[in-house]
Each structure stands twice: as C-alpha cells, then as structure tokens.
Amino acid sequence: MSDHRTYKKLELVGSSTNSIEDAISNAIAECSKSVKNVEWFEVMETRGHIVDGKVAHFQVTVKIGFRVEGS
C-alpha cells in the first residue's frame, strides 16, 4: 500500500431554513450519495435570505474533499 493520498475537491452550496450547520450537513449528505471516500470539507462562503427582518434561509458554499480511488 502506498504511503501517500491524492484528493479532489468539489464545490457545492448547501441550504437550510434551520441553520448554517444544517446547510453544511445537507451539502455533505447529498455529495456522499454519489461520491465515494468523502473525507473533509472547507466552508468558503456563508450567506442567507432575509424576510421581514429575520433570517429565512441559510446558504453555505463548501468545498468537499474526497480521496481518489486507489490512492
């Protein structure tokens, strides 16, 4: 077995009406349905939608890292 790993990153936007954490979790959950070896994430951007002076929706841009198969 090799002593190195190779990774790729995907950029996704998760959303939630509940919280920033839920938005991140939603992006990771959806990515994990079709991508193998998901191992880490970076939060790149956070934004939201305001209705009547309150946060109505959270959007979080994340880069999700996954290990390339066989590395």
N, C-alpha and C positions, 0 to 999 in steps of 0.2 A: 504494500500500500504506500502511496505517495505521502510525503510529509508536507505537501502544500495544497491549498484550496484555491479554486477560481470561482468568482462570484459574478453575477449580473444584477443590475438594478432596474426595476420598473417604477414608473411614476404614476400614482393613482390619486384620485380625490375621493375620500370617504365623506359621507354626510350623515347627519343625525339631527333630530329635533330635541334630543336629550342633553348631549354633552360632547365636548371635544374628544374625550376618551372613547365614547361610543362611535364617533365618526372614524377614529383611528381603527378601532376594533372591527368596524364594518368593512373598511378597506382591506384589512388583513384577511378577514374571513372570506371575502369574495375572491381575493387573489389566491388563497390557499385551495380553492375549489378546482383551479385549473393549472396551478404552478406547483411543482414538486420542490422540496428542500428549502422552503421559505425559512429564513433564519433570523432576520433583523429588519428594523425599519428606522428611518430618519424623518422627523417632522420638518417639512420645508416651509410651509405657509399655513396660517390659520386665518379664516375669515368667517363671516356669518351674515345672516339676513335679519333685519330688524323690522318688527311690525308693532305699531302702537307703543313705541318706546321700550320694547322688550325683545330679547333675542328669540327669534322664531326658528332659526335653523343654523347649524354649525357645518362648516366645510373645512376639511383639513387635507392639504396636499402632503402626501408621504412618498418617500422612495422606499421601496421594499426590496431587500436583498435576498437572493436565493443562490444556493450553491449549484454550480453547473454539474450535471450528472456525470459521475465518473471521476470527479476531481476530489 
